[in-house]
């Protein structure tokens, strides 16, 4: 990931409503969430939410798919991986043991619910 791409992602997430919307959509992976439901759950007018979702989409953090009259939004997990990798790529100056706590922080999020009750 280039620095300019990282800045686009961070700017998109740097607004409270967009950050909340992105986190909400992440919680609903892999099925996604209709735009209207995102607006309702966050108590934001639909036209305002549409603008926020467009910013997140342009940053590559979410994608949309039309299902009949609804637009379903899903997180772009590869983009999330890219920004996380970009942010920690120089971590610990070549001493991976120092990064172990950081890596462990993500592990509970990636365990299927059947295998663990851990939840992010």
C-alpha positions in Angstrom: 0.0 0.0 0.0 1.3 3.4 -0.9 1.3 6.3 1.6 -1.3 8.2 -0.4 -3.7 5.2 -0.3 -3.1 4.8 3.5 -4.0 8.5 3.9 -7.2 8.0 2.0 -8.2 5.2 4.3 -7.3 7.0 7.4 -9.1 10.2 6.3 -12.2 8.1 5.6 -12.1 6.6 9.0 -11.2 9.9 10.7 -14.8 11.0 10.9 -16.9 9.6 13.8 -20.0 8.5 11.8 -17.9 6.9 9.1 -15.8 5.0 11.7 -19.0 3.8 13.4 -20.5 2.8 10.1 -17.4 0.9 9.1 -17.2 -0.9 12.4 -20.9 -1.8 12.1 -20.4 -3.2 8.6 -17.4 -5.2 9.8 -19.5 -6.8 12.6 -21.9 -8.0 9.9 -19.4 -9.8 7.7 -19.8 -11.8 5.6 -23.5 -11.2 5.0 -23.3 -7.5 4.8 -25.8 -4.8 5.8 -28.3 -2.8 3.9 -27.6 0.9 3.7 -31.0 1.8 5.3 -30.2 -0.5 8.2 -26.8 1.1 8.7 -28.5 4.5 8.8 -31.2 3.3 11.2 -28.8 1.6 13.6 -26.6 4.6 13.8 -29.6 7.0 13.9 -28.3 9.0 10.9 -30.5 10.4 8.1 -30.3 8.1 5.0 -29.1 10.8 2.7 -26.3 11.7 5.1 -25.4 8.0 5.5 -25.3 7.6 1.8 -22.6 10.3 1.6 -20.6 8.6 4.4 -20.8 5.2 2.7 -19.6 6.7 -0.6 -16.5 8.1 1.2 -15.8 4.6 2.7 -16.4 3.0 -0.7 -14.0 5.4 -2.5 -11.3 4.6 0.1 -11.8 0.9 -0.8 -13.0 0.0 2.7 -16.5 -1.2 1.7 -18.2 -2.4 -1.4 -21.8 -2.5 -2.4 -24.1 -4.8 -4.2 -27.7 -4.2 -5.3 -30.2 -6.8 -4.1 -33.6 -5.9 -5.5 -34.4 -2.5 -4.0 -31.6 -2.6 -1.3 -28.0 -1.9 -1.5 -26.0 -4.2 0.7 -22.6 -3.0 2.0 -19.8 -5.3 2.9 -16.3 -4.7 4.3 -13.4 -5.2 2.0 -11.3 -7.4 4.3 -8.3 -7.3 1.9 -8.2 -3.6 2.2 -8.4 -3.8 6.0 -5.5 -6.3 5.9 -3.5 -3.9 3.7 -3.9 -0.9 6.0 -3.1 -3.0 9.1 0.0 -4.3 7.4 1.0 -0.9 6.2 0.7 0.5 9.8 2.8 -2.2 11.3 5.2 -3.0 8.5 8.2 -1.4 10.3 7.1 -2.7 13.7 9.8 -3.5 16.2 12.8 -2.9 14.0 13.3 -6.5 12.9 12.5 -8.0 16.4 9.3 -10.0 15.8 9.0 -11.1 19.4 8.2 -7.5 20.3 5.2 -7.6 18.0 3.8 -10.8 19.4 1.3 -8.9 21.7 0.1 -6.9 18.7 -0.5 -10.0 16.6 -2.2 -11.8 19.6 -4.6 -8.9 19.8 -6.1 -9.9 16.4 -6.2 -13.6 17.0 -9.5 -13.7 19.0 -11.2 -11.8 16.1 -10.2 -14.5 13.6 -11.4 -17.6 15.5 -14.7 -19.1 14.4 -17.4 -18.7 17.0 -17.7 -22.5 17.3 -14.1 -22.7 18.4 -14.2 -19.7 20.8 -16.5 -17.4 22.6 -14.0 -14.5 22.1 -15.5 -11.6 20.4 -14.1 -8.3 19.2 
